[in-house]
Amino acid sequence: MSKIGKKNIAIPAGVDVKIDGQKVSVKWPKWELFYTLVDGVKAEIKDNEIAFSIDNDEKKNLRGLSRTLVNNMVEGVTHGYEKKLLLMWVWFTAKKEWTWLVLALGFSYKVKFDVPTGIKCEVEQDAKGNYVITMHGIDKQLLGQKAAQLKALKVPEPYKGKWFRYFDEFIKLKPGKAAKKA
């Protein structure tokens, strides 16, 4: 049985959760997120908690998935999510223009990356000259997808260290030819 699916989700004060059949909506005064439950999984509100149940044991993994997605929605509207990316290399630049991130990544052209509504993006430069791009949003799935697409624009180059990486990620540099001879 799914251990995660058995846990109930506590509804924080100020959060309005509505369940209409298979549709779940989580609303905070400013934001609202929606999710449609998978067939065979049911949700109901009991004592200011959201409980999930299944029709048969074949859907036990989907109950845990549904519970996790709804929990991410509740956490997203109350606290929000953040992803930090580090653009490492001297000649790489990043700046915010309207709803775009304009990036110089060593190509013959500048890359325009569209930041969708619902995601707030900030660009800063650290003490070493690297650019730190911070993305904030309430939808964990959309935020992670856009951060991964941004990271995929510059594939890691392990010899010189030119890449996009998450702030807490570590990539080991490979030794060059001179190091192999010695």
Rosetta constraint file for C-alpha pairs under 8 A:
AtomPair CA 1 CA 57 HARMONIC 7.82 0.50
AtomPair CA 1 CA 60 HARMONIC 6.17 0.50
AtomPair CA 1 CA 61 HARMONIC 7.82 0.50
AtomPair CA 2 CA 6 HARMONIC 6.64 0.50
AtomPair CA 2 CA 60 HARMONIC 5.76 0.50
AtomPair CA 2 CA 61 HARMONIC 6.00 0.50
AtomPair CA 2 CA 63 HARMONIC 7.44 0.50
AtomPair CA 2 CA 64 HARMONIC 6.00 0.50
AtomPair CA 3 CA 7 HARMONIC 7.09 0.50
AtomPair CA 3 CA 64 HARMONIC 7.44 0.50
AtomPair CA 4 CA 64 HARMONIC 5.16 0.50
AtomPair CA 4 CA 67 HARMONIC 7.35 0.50
AtomPair CA 4 CA 68 HARMONIC 7.66 0.50
AtomPair CA 5 CA 52 HARMONIC 6.64 0.50
AtomPair CA 5 CA 53 HARMONIC 7.99 0.50
AtomPair CA 5 CA 60 HARMONIC 7.52 0.50
AtomPair CA 5 CA 61 HARMONIC 7.73 0.50
AtomPair CA 5 CA 63 HARMONIC 5.15 0.50
AtomPair CA 5 CA 64 HARMONIC 3.80 0.50
AtomPair CA 5 CA 65 HARMONIC 7.40 0.50
AtomPair CA 5 CA 66 HARMONIC 7.78 0.50
AtomPair CA 5 CA 67 HARMONIC 5.78 0.50
AtomPair CA 5 CA 68 HARMONIC 7.88 0.50
AtomPair CA 6 CA 51 HARMONIC 7.73 0.50
AtomPair CA 6 CA 52 HARMONIC 7.01 0.50
AtomPair CA 6 CA 53 HARMONIC 7.97 0.50
AtomPair CA 6 CA 64 HARMONIC 7.59 0.50
AtomPair CA 7 CA 51 HARMONIC 7.36 0.50
AtomPair CA 8 CA 49 HARMONIC 6.03 0.50
AtomPair CA 8 CA 50 HARMONIC 5.49 0.50
AtomPair CA 8 CA 51 HARMONIC 4.93 0.50
AtomPair CA 8 CA 52 HARMONIC 7.24 0.50
AtomPair CA 9 CA 49 HARMONIC 5.32 0.50
AtomPair CA 9 CA 50 HARMONIC 5.02 0.50
AtomPair CA 9 CA 51 HARMONIC 6.84 0.50
AtomPair CA 9 CA 67 HARMONIC 7.79 0.50
AtomPair CA 9 CA 71 HARMONIC 6.52 0.50
AtomPair CA 10 CA 48 HARMONIC 6.46 0.50
AtomPair CA 10 CA 49 HARMONIC 4.52 0.50
AtomPair CA 10 CA 50 HARMONIC 6.59 0.50
AtomPair CA 11 CA 15 HARMONIC 6.59 0.50
AtomPair CA 11 CA 17 HARMONIC 7.76 0.50
AtomPair CA 11 CA 48 HARMONIC 5.78 0.50
AtomPair CA 11 CA 49 HARMONIC 5.56 0.50
AtomPair CA 11 CA 50 HARMONIC 7.26 0.50
AtomPair CA 11 CA 74 HARMONIC 7.54 0.50
AtomPair CA 14 CA 28 HARMONIC 6.59 0.50
AtomPair CA 14 CA 29 HARMONIC 7.67 0.50
AtomPair CA 15 CA 26 HARMONIC 6.95 0.50
AtomPair CA 15 CA 27 HARMONIC 5.78 0.50
AtomPair CA 15 CA 28 HARMONIC 5.06 0.50
AtomPair CA 15 CA 29 HARMONIC 7.80 0.50
AtomPair CA 15 CA 74 HARMONIC 7.72 0.50
AtomPair CA 15 CA 78 HARMONIC 7.62 0.50
AtomPair CA 16 CA 26 HARMONIC 5.86 0.50
AtomPair CA 16 CA 27 HARMONIC 4.98 0.50
AtomPair CA 16 CA 28 HARMONIC 6.40 0.50
AtomPair CA 17 CA 24 HARMONIC 7.20 0.50
AtomPair CA 17 CA 25 HARMONIC 5.73 0.50
AtomPair CA 17 CA 26 HARMONIC 4.61 0.50
AtomPair CA 17 CA 27 HARMONIC 6.28 0.50
AtomPair CA 18 CA 24 HARMONIC 5.83 0.50
AtomPair CA 18 CA 25 HARMONIC 5.28 0.50
AtomPair CA 18 CA 26 HARMONIC 6.65 0.50
AtomPair CA 19 CA 23 HARMONIC 5.81 0.50
AtomPair CA 19 CA 24 HARMONIC 4.64 0.50
AtomPair CA 19 CA 25 HARMONIC 6.58 0.50
AtomPair CA 19 CA 43 HARMONIC 7.19 0.50
AtomPair CA 19 CA 44 HARMONIC 6.88 0.50
AtomPair CA 19 CA 45 HARMONIC 7.94 0.50
AtomPair CA 20 CA 24 HARMONIC 6.48 0.50
AtomPair CA 21 CA 42 HARMONIC 7.94 0.50
AtomPair CA 22 CA 36 HARMONIC 5.51 0.50
AtomPair CA 22 CA 37 HARMONIC 5.02 0.50
AtomPair CA 22 CA 38 HARMONIC 7.39 0.50
AtomPair CA 22 CA 39 HARMONIC 7.73 0.50
AtomPair CA 22 CA 42 HARMONIC 6.93 0.50
AtomPair CA 22 CA 43 HARMONIC 7.78 0.50
AtomPair CA 23 CA 34 HARMONIC 7.18 0.50
AtomPair CA 23 CA 35 HARMONIC 5.91 0.50
AtomPair CA 23 CA 36 HARMONIC 4.47 0.50
AtomPair CA 23 CA 37 HARMONIC 6.22 0.50
AtomPair CA 24 CA 34 HARMONIC 5.79 0.50
AtomPair CA 24 CA 35 HARMONIC 5.27 0.50
AtomPair CA 24 CA 36 HARMONIC 6.14 0.50
AtomPair CA 24 CA 37 HARMONIC 7.34 0.50
AtomPair CA 24 CA 70 HARMONIC 7.88 0.50
AtomPair CA 25 CA 32 HARMONIC 6.94 0.50
AtomPair CA 25 CA 33 HARMONIC 5.73 0.50
AtomPair CA 25 CA 34 HARMONIC 4.51 0.50
AtomPair CA 25 CA 35 HARMONIC 6.50 0.50
AtomPair CA 26 CA 32 HARMONIC 5.65 0.50
AtomPair CA 26 CA 33 HARMONIC 5.36 0.50
AtomPair CA 26 CA 34 HARMONIC 6.51 0.50
AtomPair CA 26 CA 73 HARMONIC 6.70 0.50
AtomPair CA 26 CA 74 HARMONIC 6.45 0.50
AtomPair CA 26 CA 77 HARMONIC 7.66 0.50
AtomPair CA 27 CA 31 HARMONIC 5.86 0.50
AtomPair CA 27 CA 32 HARMONIC 4.28 0.50
AtomPair CA 27 CA 33 HARMONIC 6.52 0.50
AtomPair CA 27 CA 77 HARMONIC 7.16 0.50
AtomPair CA 28 CA 32 HARMONIC 6.19 0.50
AtomPair CA 28 CA 77 HARMONIC 5.99 0.50
AtomPair CA 28 CA 78 HARMONIC 7.12 0.50
AtomPair CA 31 CA 77 HARMONIC 6.34 0.50
AtomPair CA 32 CA 77 HARMONIC 7.23 0.50
AtomPair CA 33 CA 73 HARMONIC 6.51 0.50
AtomPair CA 33 CA 77 HARMONIC 7.82 0.50
AtomPair CA 33 CA 139 HARMONIC 7.68 0.50
AtomPair CA 35 CA 70 HARMONIC 7.36 0.50
AtomPair CA 37 CA 41 HARMONIC 6.41 0.50
AtomPair CA 37 CA 42 HARMONIC 7.29 0.50
AtomPair CA 37 CA 66 HARMONIC 6.48 0.50
AtomPair CA 38 CA 62 HARMONIC 7.24 0.50
AtomPair CA 38 CA 66 HARMONIC 7.54 0.50
AtomPair CA 40 CA 54 HARMONIC 5.61 0.50
AtomPair CA 40 CA 55 HARMONIC 5.24 0.50
AtomPair CA 40 CA 56 HARMONIC 7.40 0.50
AtomPair CA 40 CA 59 HARMONIC 6.53 0.50
AtomPair CA 41 CA 52 HARMONIC 6.95 0.50
AtomPair CA 41 CA 53 HARMONIC 5.87 0.50
AtomPair CA 41 CA 54 HARMONIC 4.67 0.50
AtomPair CA 41 CA 55 HARMONIC 6.68 0.50
AtomPair CA 41 CA 59 HARMONIC 7.15 0.50
AtomPair CA 41 CA 62 HARMONIC 7.22 0.50
AtomPair CA 41 CA 63 HARMONIC 5.92 0.50
AtomPair CA 41 CA 66 HARMONIC 7.82 0.50
AtomPair CA 42 CA 52 HARMONIC 5.65 0.50
AtomPair CA 42 CA 53 HARMONIC 5.22 0.50
AtomPair CA 42 CA 54 HARMONIC 6.12 0.50
AtomPair CA 43 CA 50 HARMONIC 6.64 0.50
AtomPair CA 43 CA 51 HARMONIC 5.62 0.50
AtomPair CA 43 CA 52 HARMONIC 4.50 0.50
AtomPair CA 43 CA 53 HARMONIC 6.40 0.50
AtomPair CA 44 CA 50 HARMONIC 5.70 0.50
AtomPair CA 44 CA 51 HARMONIC 5.47 0.50
AtomPair CA 44 CA 52 HARMONIC 6.62 0.50
AtomPair CA 45 CA 49 HARMONIC 5.54 0.50
AtomPair CA 45 CA 50 HARMONIC 4.57 0.50
AtomPair CA 45 CA 51 HARMONIC 6.20 0.50
AtomPair CA 46 CA 50 HARMONIC 6.28 0.50
AtomPair CA 46 CA 51 HARMONIC 6.89 0.50
AtomPair CA 52 CA 63 HARMONIC 6.68 0.50
AtomPair CA 52 CA 67 HARMONIC 6.92 0.50
AtomPair CA 53 CA 63 HARMONIC 6.95 0.50
AtomPair CA 54 CA 59 HARMONIC 6.37 0.50
AtomPair CA 54 CA 60 HARMONIC 6.75 0.50
AtomPair CA 54 CA 63 HARMONIC 6.67 0.50
AtomPair CA 55 CA 59 HARMONIC 7.37 0.50
AtomPair CA 56 CA 60 HARMONIC 7.53 0.50
AtomPair CA 59 CA 63 HARMONIC 6.41 0.50
AtomPair CA 60 CA 64 HARMONIC 6.82 0.50
AtomPair CA 61 CA 65 HARMONIC 6.36 0.50
AtomPair CA 62 CA 66 HARMONIC 5.97 0.50
AtomPair CA 63 CA 67 HARMONIC 6.09 0.50
AtomPair CA 64 CA 68 HARMONIC 6.15 0.50
AtomPair CA 65 CA 69 HARMONIC 6.21 0.50
AtomPair CA 66 CA 70 HARMONIC 6.18 0.50
AtomPair CA 67 CA 71 HARMONIC 6.02 0.50
AtomPair CA 68 CA 72 HARMONIC 6.12 0.50
AtomPair CA 69 CA 73 HARMONIC 6.37 0.50
AtomPair CA 70 CA 74 HARMONIC 6.37 0.50
AtomPair CA 71 CA 75 HARMONIC 6.16 0.50
AtomPair CA 72 CA 76 HARMONIC 5.81 0.50
AtomPair CA 72 CA 139 HARMONIC 7.80 0.50
AtomPair CA 72 CA 140 HARMONIC 6.75 0.50
AtomPair CA 73 CA 77 HARMONIC 6.27 0.50
AtomPair CA 73 CA 138 HARMONIC 7.48 0.50
AtomPair CA 73 CA 139 HARMONIC 6.78 0.50
AtomPair CA 73 CA 140 HARMONIC 7.72 0.50
AtomPair CA 74 CA 78 HARMONIC 6.35 0.50
AtomPair CA 75 CA 79 HARMONIC 5.69 0.50
AtomPair CA 75 CA 80 HARMONIC 6.50 0.50
AtomPair CA 76 CA 80 HARMONIC 4.15 0.50
AtomPair CA 76 CA 81 HARMONIC 6.22 0.50
AtomPair CA 76 CA 137 HARMONIC 7.53 0.50
AtomPair CA 76 CA 138 HARMONIC 4.29 0.50
AtomPair CA 76 CA 139 HARMONIC 6.04 0.50
AtomPair CA 76 CA 140 HARMONIC 6.88 0.50
AtomPair CA 77 CA 138 HARMONIC 5.59 0.50
AtomPair CA 79 CA 138 HARMONIC 7.78 0.50
AtomPair CA 80 CA 136 HARMONIC 7.06 0.50
AtomPair CA 80 CA 137 HARMONIC 5.74 0.50
AtomPair CA 80 CA 138 HARMONIC 4.58 0.50
AtomPair CA 80 CA 139 HARMONIC 7.69 0.50
AtomPair CA 81 CA 136 HARMONIC 5.74 0.50
AtomPair CA 81 CA 137 HARMONIC 5.44 0.50
AtomPair CA 81 CA 138 HARMONIC 5.87 0.50
AtomPair CA 81 CA 139 HARMONIC 7.52 0.50
AtomPair CA 81 CA 140 HARMONIC 6.40 0.50
AtomPair CA 81 CA 143 HARMONIC 7.77 0.50
AtomPair CA 82 CA 134 HARMONIC 6.97 0.50
AtomPair CA 82 CA 135 HARMONIC 5.61 0.50
AtomPair CA 82 CA 136 HARMONIC 4.56 0.50
AtomPair CA 82 CA 137 HARMONIC 6.58 0.50
AtomPair CA 82 CA 143 HARMONIC 7.87 0.50
AtomPair CA 83 CA 134 HARMONIC 5.85 0.50
AtomPair CA 83 CA 135 HARMONIC 5.18 0.50
AtomPair CA 83 CA 136 HARMONIC 6.64 0.50
AtomPair CA 83 CA 143 HARMONIC 7.52 0.50
AtomPair CA 83 CA 144 HARMONIC 7.55 0.50
AtomPair CA 83 CA 147 HARMONIC 7.01 0.50
AtomPair CA 83 CA 166 HARMONIC 7.59 0.50
AtomPair CA 84 CA 132 HARMONIC 6.82 0.50
AtomPair CA 84 CA 133 HARMONIC 5.71 0.50
AtomPair CA 84 CA 134 HARMONIC 4.47 0.50
AtomPair CA 84 CA 135 HARMONIC 6.28 0.50
AtomPair CA 84 CA 166 HARMONIC 5.86 0.50
AtomPair CA 84 CA 167 HARMONIC 5.39 0.50
AtomPair CA 85 CA 132 HARMONIC 5.81 0.50
AtomPair CA 85 CA 133 HARMONIC 5.14 0.50
AtomPair CA 85 CA 134 HARMONIC 6.42 0.50
AtomPair CA 85 CA 147 HARMONIC 7.73 0.50
AtomPair CA 85 CA 151 HARMONIC 7.62 0.50
AtomPair CA 85 CA 164 HARMONIC 6.63 0.50
AtomPair CA 85 CA 165 HARMONIC 5.55 0.50
AtomPair CA 85 CA 166 HARMONIC 4.37 0.50
AtomPair CA 85 CA 167 HARMONIC 5.24 0.50
AtomPair CA 86 CA 130 HARMONIC 6.91 0.50
AtomPair CA 86 CA 131 HARMONIC 5.89 0.50
AtomPair CA 86 CA 132 HARMONIC 4.72 0.50
AtomPair CA 86 CA 133 HARMONIC 6.34 0.50
AtomPair CA 86 CA 164 HARMONIC 5.68 0.50
AtomPair CA 86 CA 165 HARMONIC 5.34 0.50
AtomPair CA 86 CA 166 HARMONIC 6.00 0.50
AtomPair CA 86 CA 167 HARMONIC 5.70 0.50
AtomPair CA 87 CA 92 HARMONIC 7.11 0.50
AtomPair CA 87 CA 93 HARMONIC 7.86 0.50
AtomPair CA 87 CA 130 HARMONIC 5.88 0.50
AtomPair CA 87 CA 131 HARMONIC 5.15 0.50
AtomPair CA 87 CA 132 HARMONIC 6.38 0.50
AtomPair CA 87 CA 133 HARMONIC 7.71 0.50
AtomPair CA 87 CA 162 HARMONIC 7.99 0.50
AtomPair CA 87 CA 163 HARMONIC 6.15 0.50
AtomPair CA 87 CA 164 HARMONIC 4.68 0.50
AtomPair CA 87 CA 165 HARMONIC 6.74 0.50
AtomPair CA 88 CA 92 HARMONIC 7.20 0.50
AtomPair CA 88 CA 130 HARMONIC 5.35 0.50
AtomPair CA 88 CA 131 HARMONIC 7.01 0.50
AtomPair CA 88 CA 161 HARMONIC 7.06 0.50
AtomPair CA 88 CA 162 HARMONIC 5.62 0.50
AtomPair CA 88 CA 163 HARMONIC 5.56 0.50
AtomPair CA 88 CA 164 HARMONIC 6.31 0.50
AtomPair CA 88 CA 165 HARMONIC 7.92 0.50
AtomPair CA 89 CA 130 HARMONIC 6.60 0.50
AtomPair CA 89 CA 161 HARMONIC 7.19 0.50
AtomPair CA 89 CA 162 HARMONIC 5.27 0.50
AtomPair CA 89 CA 163 HARMONIC 7.19 0.50
AtomPair CA 90 CA 129 HARMONIC 6.90 0.50
AtomPair CA 90 CA 130 HARMONIC 7.04 0.50
AtomPair CA 91 CA 104 HARMONIC 7.77 0.50
AtomPair CA 91 CA 105 HARMONIC 7.74 0.50
AtomPair CA 91 CA 106 HARMONIC 7.42 0.50
AtomPair CA 92 CA 103 HARMONIC 7.38 0.50
AtomPair CA 92 CA 104 HARMONIC 5.32 0.50
AtomPair CA 92 CA 105 HARMONIC 5.13 0.50
AtomPair CA 92 CA 106 HARMONIC 6.69 0.50
AtomPair CA 93 CA 103 HARMONIC 5.70 0.50
AtomPair CA 93 CA 104 HARMONIC 5.10 0.50
AtomPair CA 93 CA 105 HARMONIC 7.02 0.50
AtomPair CA 93 CA 131 HARMONIC 6.90 0.50
AtomPair CA 94 CA 101 HARMONIC 6.74 0.50
AtomPair CA 94 CA 102 HARMONIC 5.74 0.50
AtomPair CA 94 CA 103 HARMONIC 4.53 0.50
AtomPair CA 94 CA 104 HARMONIC 6.49 0.50
AtomPair CA 94 CA 123 HARMONIC 7.03 0.50
AtomPair CA 94 CA 131 HARMONIC 6.70 0.50
AtomPair CA 95 CA 101 HARMONIC 5.80 0.50
AtomPair CA 95 CA 102 HARMONIC 5.43 0.50
AtomPair CA 95 CA 103 HARMONIC 6.70 0.50
AtomPair CA 95 CA 123 HARMONIC 6.26 0.50
AtomPair CA 96 CA 100 HARMONIC 5.97 0.50
AtomPair CA 96 CA 101 HARMONIC 4.70 0.50
AtomPair CA 96 CA 102 HARMONIC 6.22 0.50
AtomPair CA 96 CA 121 HARMONIC 7.85 0.50
AtomPair CA 96 CA 122 HARMONIC 7.36 0.50
AtomPair CA 96 CA 123 HARMONIC 6.76 0.50
AtomPair CA 97 CA 101 HARMONIC 6.16 0.50
AtomPair CA 97 CA 102 HARMONIC 6.89 0.50
AtomPair CA 99 CA 114 HARMONIC 6.23 0.50
AtomPair CA 99 CA 115 HARMONIC 5.54 0.50
AtomPair CA 99 CA 116 HARMONIC 7.27 0.50
AtomPair CA 100 CA 112 HARMONIC 6.08 0.50
AtomPair CA 100 CA 113 HARMONIC 5.46 0.50
AtomPair CA 100 CA 114 HARMONIC 4.71 0.50
AtomPair CA 100 CA 115 HARMONIC 5.67 0.50
AtomPair CA 101 CA 111 HARMONIC 7.97 0.50
AtomPair CA 101 CA 112 HARMONIC 5.70 0.50
AtomPair CA 101 CA 113 HARMONIC 4.99 0.50
AtomPair CA 101 CA 114 HARMONIC 6.49 0.50
AtomPair CA 101 CA 115 HARMONIC 7.05 0.50
AtomPair CA 102 CA 110 HARMONIC 6.52 0.50
AtomPair CA 102 CA 111 HARMONIC 5.74 0.50
AtomPair CA 102 CA 112 HARMONIC 4.71 0.50
AtomPair CA 102 CA 113 HARMONIC 6.42 0.50
AtomPair CA 103 CA 110 HARMONIC 5.64 0.50
AtomPair CA 103 CA 111 HARMONIC 5.04 0.50
AtomPair CA 103 CA 112 HARMONIC 6.40 0.50
AtomPair CA 103 CA 113 HARMONIC 7.65 0.50
AtomPair CA 104 CA 109 HARMONIC 7.31 0.50
AtomPair CA 104 CA 110 HARMONIC 4.99 0.50
AtomPair CA 104 CA 111 HARMONIC 6.38 0.50
AtomPair CA 105 CA 110 HARMONIC 7.23 0.50
AtomPair CA 105 CA 111 HARMONIC 7.46 0.50
AtomPair CA 105 CA 154 HARMONIC 7.04 0.50
AtomPair CA 113 CA 150 HARMONIC 7.41 0.50
AtomPair CA 115 CA 119 HARMONIC 6.63 0.50
AtomPair CA 115 CA 120 HARMONIC 7.75 0.50
AtomPair CA 115 CA 121 HARMONIC 7.45 0.50
AtomPair CA 115 CA 146 HARMONIC 7.85 0.50
AtomPair CA 118 CA 137 HARMONIC 5.94 0.50
AtomPair CA 118 CA 138 HARMONIC 7.16 0.50
AtomPair CA 118 CA 139 HARMONIC 7.79 0.50
AtomPair CA 119 CA 135 HARMONIC 6.56 0.50
AtomPair CA 119 CA 136 HARMONIC 5.58 0.50
AtomPair CA 119 CA 137 HARMONIC 4.65 0.50
AtomPair CA 119 CA 138 HARMONIC 7.68 0.50
AtomPair CA 119 CA 143 HARMONIC 6.96 0.50
AtomPair CA 120 CA 135 HARMONIC 5.71 0.50
AtomPair CA 120 CA 136 HARMONIC 5.06 0.50
AtomPair CA 120 CA 137 HARMONIC 6.35 0.50
AtomPair CA 121 CA 133 HARMONIC 6.97 0.50
AtomPair CA 121 CA 134 HARMONIC 5.71 0.50
AtomPair CA 121 CA 135 HARMONIC 4.55 0.50
AtomPair CA 121 CA 136 HARMONIC 6.39 0.50
AtomPair CA 122 CA 133 HARMONIC 5.73 0.50
AtomPair CA 122 CA 134 HARMONIC 5.18 0.50
AtomPair CA 122 CA 135 HARMONIC 6.54 0.50
AtomPair CA 123 CA 131 HARMONIC 6.79 0.50
AtomPair CA 123 CA 132 HARMONIC 5.84 0.50
AtomPair CA 123 CA 133 HARMONIC 4.66 0.50
AtomPair CA 123 CA 134 HARMONIC 6.49 0.50
AtomPair CA 124 CA 131 HARMONIC 5.71 0.50
AtomPair CA 124 CA 132 HARMONIC 5.20 0.50
AtomPair CA 124 CA 133 HARMONIC 6.52 0.50
AtomPair CA 125 CA 129 HARMONIC 5.82 0.50
AtomPair CA 125 CA 130 HARMONIC 5.67 0.50
AtomPair CA 125 CA 131 HARMONIC 4.48 0.50
AtomPair CA 125 CA 132 HARMONIC 5.90 0.50
AtomPair CA 126 CA 130 HARMONIC 5.62 0.50
AtomPair CA 126 CA 131 HARMONIC 6.31 0.50
AtomPair CA 126 CA 132 HARMONIC 6.84 0.50
AtomPair CA 135 CA 143 HARMONIC 7.39 0.50
AtomPair CA 135 CA 147 HARMONIC 7.66 0.50
AtomPair CA 136 CA 143 HARMONIC 7.40 0.50
AtomPair CA 137 CA 143 HARMONIC 6.18 0.50
AtomPair CA 138 CA 143 HARMONIC 7.85 0.50
AtomPair CA 139 CA 143 HARMONIC 6.11 0.50
AtomPair CA 140 CA 144 HARMONIC 6.05 0.50
AtomPair CA 141 CA 145 HARMONIC 6.11 0.50
AtomPair CA 142 CA 146 HARMONIC 6.16 0.50
AtomPair CA 143 CA 147 HARMONIC 6.10 0.50
AtomPair CA 144 CA 148 HARMONIC 6.09 0.50
AtomPair CA 145 CA 149 HARMONIC 6.21 0.50
AtomPair CA 146 CA 150 HARMONIC 6.12 0.50
AtomPair CA 147 CA 151 HARMONIC 6.14 0.50
AtomPair CA 148 CA 152 HARMONIC 6.11 0.50
AtomPair CA 149 CA 153 HARMONIC 6.71 0.50
AtomPair CA 151 CA 155 HARMONIC 7.40 0.50
AtomPair CA 151 CA 164 HARMONIC 5.28 0.50
AtomPair CA 151 CA 165 HARMONIC 6.44 0.50
AtomPair CA 151 CA 166 HARMONIC 7.95 0.50
AtomPair CA 152 CA 164 HARMONIC 7.75 0.50
AtomPair CA 153 CA 164 HARMONIC 7.91 0.50
AtomPair CA 154 CA 163 HARMONIC 5.61 0.50
AtomPair CA 154 CA 164 HARMONIC 5.98 0.50
AtomPair CA 155 CA 163 HARMONIC 6.09 0.50
AtomPair CA 155 CA 164 HARMONIC 7.21 0.50
AtomPair CA 156 CA 161 HARMONIC 7.18 0.50
AtomPair CA 156 CA 162 HARMONIC 6.24 0.50
AtomPair CA 156 CA 163 HARMONIC 4.59 0.50
AtomPair CA 156 CA 164 HARMONIC 6.83 0.50
AtomPair CA 157 CA 161 HARMONIC 5.70 0.50
AtomPair CA 157 CA 162 HARMONIC 5.39 0.50
AtomPair CA 157 CA 163 HARMONIC 6.25 0.50
AtomPair CA 158 CA 162 HARMONIC 7.40 0.50
AtomPair CA 158 CA 171 HARMONIC 7.69 0.50
AtomPair CA 158 CA 172 HARMONIC 7.15 0.50
AtomPair CA 158 CA 173 HARMONIC 4.99 0.50
AtomPair CA 158 CA 174 HARMONIC 5.75 0.50
AtomPair CA 159 CA 173 HARMONIC 5.69 0.50
AtomPair CA 159 CA 174 HARMONIC 5.32 0.50
AtomPair CA 159 CA 175 HARMONIC 6.68 0.50
AtomPair CA 159 CA 176 HARMONIC 6.50 0.50
AtomPair CA 160 CA 173 HARMONIC 7.36 0.50
AtomPair CA 161 CA 173 HARMONIC 6.65 0.50
AtomPair CA 165 CA 169 HARMONIC 6.37 0.50
AtomPair CA 175 CA 179 HARMONIC 5.75 0.50
AtomPair CA 175 CA 180 HARMONIC 7.08 0.50
AtomPair CA 176 CA 180 HARMONIC 6.73 0.50
AtomPair CA 177 CA 181 HARMONIC 6.71 0.50
AtomPair CA 178 CA 182 HARMONIC 6.82 0.50
